[in-house]
Amino acid sequence: MELKKKNESSINAIRRELLEETNIKFKKFEKFLSYEITNKKLKYRRKRIYFICKLPRNFKKNINIKEGQYGKFYKINKVDINNIVPWDFSALIYHQNILKNKFIIK
């Protein structure tokens, strides 16, 4: 299934999907990380794009999950690496290290 509709930008696709699935309007999105994954076992390339967005202050009051199920918020050290795909976990670690200024971006 393709998340992005034809001629739709990645930012607009994620904004639309989040509104459809959570009923929350996120105002500012920032593309954080993207990469393509290839592997002998994968039948096609997988492109991953990660975004950073700030949750509205009143999101808990306004959230209305339309698809899937409501999740939880975890600190990075509480994430069970056995329940997350490796590339998503690597994005979390990368984000955490940038916030702690362990990486220098040029």
LOGUDREN-916281 format. One record per residue (C-alpha): residue number from 1; z, y, x. Coordinates in steps of 0.5 Angstrom, whole numbers, plus 2048, in hexadecimal, padded with zeros to 3 digits. Layout:
<numis>
NUMI    k   zz   yy   xx
NUMI  NUM    Z    Y    X
...
</numis>
This chain:
<numis>
NUMI    k   zz   yy   xx
NUMI    1  800  800  800
NUMI    2  7FE  807  803
NUMI    3  803  80C  802
NUMI    4  7FF  812  803
NUMI    5  7F9  814  7FE
NUMI    6  7F2  815  800
NUMI    7  7F2  81C  803
NUMI    8  7F9  81D  803
NUMI    9  7FD  81F  809
NUMI   10  803  81B  80C
NUMI   11  808  821  80A
NUMI   12  805  821  803
NUMI   13  806  81A  802
NUMI   14  80D  819  804
NUMI   15  80F  81F  800
NUMI   16  80B  81C  7FA
NUMI   17  80E  815  7FB
NUMI   18  815  818  7FC
NUMI   19  815  81C  7F5
NUMI   20  812  816  7F2
NUMI   21  817  811  7F4
NUMI   22  81D  815  7F4
NUMI   23  81C  81C  7F0
NUMI   24  81E  820  7F6
NUMI   25  81A  826  7F8
NUMI   26  81A  826  800
NUMI   27  818  82D  802
NUMI   28  817  82C  80A
NUMI   29  814  826  80E
NUMI   30  813  825  815
NUMI   31  80F  820  818
NUMI   32  813  81D  81D
NUMI   33  810  817  820
NUMI   34  80A  813  81F
NUMI   35  807  80C  822
NUMI   36  802  807  821
NUMI   37  804  7FF  821
NUMI   38  800  7FA  823
NUMI   39  802  7F3  824
NUMI   40  7FE  7EC  825
NUMI   41  801  7EA  81E
NUMI   42  800  7F0  81A
NUMI   43  7F9  7F0  817
NUMI   44  7F8  7F7  817
NUMI   45  7FB  7FD  81B
NUMI   46  801  800  818
NUMI   47  802  808  818
NUMI   48  809  80A  818
NUMI   49  80B  812  816
NUMI   50  812  814  816
NUMI   51  814  81B  813
NUMI   52  81B  81F  813
NUMI   53  81D  822  80D
NUMI   54  823  826  80B
NUMI   55  827  823  805
NUMI   56  828  828  800
NUMI   57  830  82A  7FF
NUMI   58  830  827  7F8
NUMI   59  82C  821  7F9
NUMI   60  831  81C  7F7
NUMI   61  831  81F  7F0
NUMI   62  82A  820  7EF
NUMI   63  828  819  7F2
NUMI   64  824  815  7ED
NUMI   65  821  80E  7F0
NUMI   66  81B  80C  7ED
NUMI   67  819  807  7F2
NUMI   68  81D  802  7F6
NUMI   69  824  803  7F6
NUMI   70  829  808  7F9
NUMI   71  82B  807  800
NUMI   72  831  80A  804
NUMI   73  831  80E  80A
NUMI   74  834  80B  810
NUMI   75  836  80E  817
NUMI   76  831  80B  81C
NUMI   77  836  807  81F
NUMI   78  837  803  819
NUMI   79  830  801  818
NUMI   80  82F  7FA  818
NUMI   81  829  7F9  81C
NUMI   82  828  7F2  819
NUMI   83  826  7F6  813
NUMI   84  821  7FB  815
NUMI   85  81A  7FA  818
NUMI   86  81A  7FC  81F
NUMI   87  815  801  81F
NUMI   88  81A  805  81A
NUMI   89  820  804  81E
NUMI   90  81D  806  824
NUMI   91  81B  80D  820
NUMI   92  822  80E  81E
NUMI   93  824  80D  826
NUMI   94  81F  811  828
NUMI   95  821  817  823
NUMI   96  829  816  825
NUMI   97  827  817  82C
NUMI   98  823  81D  82B
NUMI   99  829  820  827
NUMI  100  82E  81E  82D
NUMI  101  828  821  832
NUMI  102  828  81B  836
NUMI  103  820  81C  836
NUMI  104  81C  822  838
NUMI  105  816  823  834
NUMI  106  811  827  837
</numis>
